[in-house]
Amino acid sequence: MVPGIDIEYSFNEALKGLGISPEIAHILWIPFPMGLVLVSAVIGVLVTVWLERKISAAAQQRIGPEYAGALGILQPMADGLKLLVKEDIIPARADGLLFTLGPVLVLVPVILSWLIVPFGQNLLISNVGIGIFLWIALSSIQPIGLLMSGYASNNKYSLLGGLRAAAQSISYEIPLALAVLAIVMMSNSLSTVDIVNQQNGLGLLSWNVWRQPVGFVIFWI
């Protein structure tokens, strides 16, 4: 195997060099992957929003974001700051706790699902042996948050909207999970690392996209 970047090993070695015991280094490592994924996700969203606004502006023959930083690069940060300081409006008869936890249950599993994604050779946050099972379990939490928000509003129209959103999420989740499970059966492993390593035989020709073209199309749709 070609040596790559092992983030956990490098992190532990750096702390050991500072005189910190391996046990303390392991404890400090536990929240580090979550923070790294959160920062990466936020940066990715900022770049994607900026590209979307600039490309949409170019297609519509507009300038788009221009004044907030060079070429408007700071505009997504301004938008994010605006969302953070906006008033959190909760309906008078709503359940405040459930109404607040609903969006949290939708967002947190999406961020946590990045923990099992291998970005390169040994460049991953956490090598979980049942990574695919964990990803399916995390994705199944999202409909609960959608339904919780609609139910907590104490409004029949919001409840119907939450039911519709949850049903729509489940309808996408089932074929998505089946497409991934087909790859799991061919790879004989639930680990995302093992699935990636299983495709190393013939280079591009050994990619699972050629073995499961229908599953690939279903996954992306």
CORRA-V664542 format. One record per pair of residues at least 6 apart in sequence whose ideal C-beta (glycine too) atoms are under 7 Angstrom apart, sorted by the first residue. I is the first residue (numbers start at 1). J is the second residue. Records with the same first field share a line. If there is no record, write none. Layout:
# CORRA-V664542
I = J, J
This chain:
# CORRA-V664542
2 = 121
4 = 120, 121, 122, 123
5 = 120, 122, 123
6 = 122
7 = 123, 125
8 = 29
11 = 29, 32
12 = 22, 25, 26, 29
15 = 25, 28
16 = 22, 25
33 = 115, 125, 126
36 = 125
37 = 111, 114, 115, 125
38 = 111
41 = 111, 114
46 = 76, 77
49 = 76, 79
50 = 65, 72, 73, 75, 76
53 = 64, 65, 75
54 = 64, 65
57 = 63, 64
64 = 72
65 = 72, 75
66 = 72
68 = 74, 75, 78
90 = 96, 99
91 = 153, 154, 155
93 = 154
94 = 152, 153, 154
95 = 152, 154
98 = 148, 151, 152
99 = 149, 152, 153
101 = 148
102 = 145, 148, 149, 152
103 = 145, 149
105 = 141, 144, 145, 148
106 = 142, 145, 146
109 = 138, 139, 141, 142
112 = 138
113 = 135, 138, 139
115 = 125, 126
116 = 126, 128, 131, 134, 135, 192
117 = 124, 192
118 = 124, 192, 193, 196
124 = 193
127 = 193
128 = 134, 191
129 = 190, 191
130 = 190
131 = 190, 191, 192
132 = 180, 184, 190, 192
133 = 190
136 = 177
139 = 173
140 = 173
142 = 169
143 = 166, 169, 170
146 = 162, 165, 166, 169
147 = 162, 163, 166
149 = 162
150 = 158, 159, 161, 162, 163
151 = 159, 162
175 = 218
176 = 219
179 = 215, 218, 219
180 = 219
182 = 212, 215
183 = 195, 208, 212, 215
184 = 190
186 = 208, 211
187 = 194, 195, 198
189 = 195
199 = 206, 207, 208
200 = 206
209 = 216
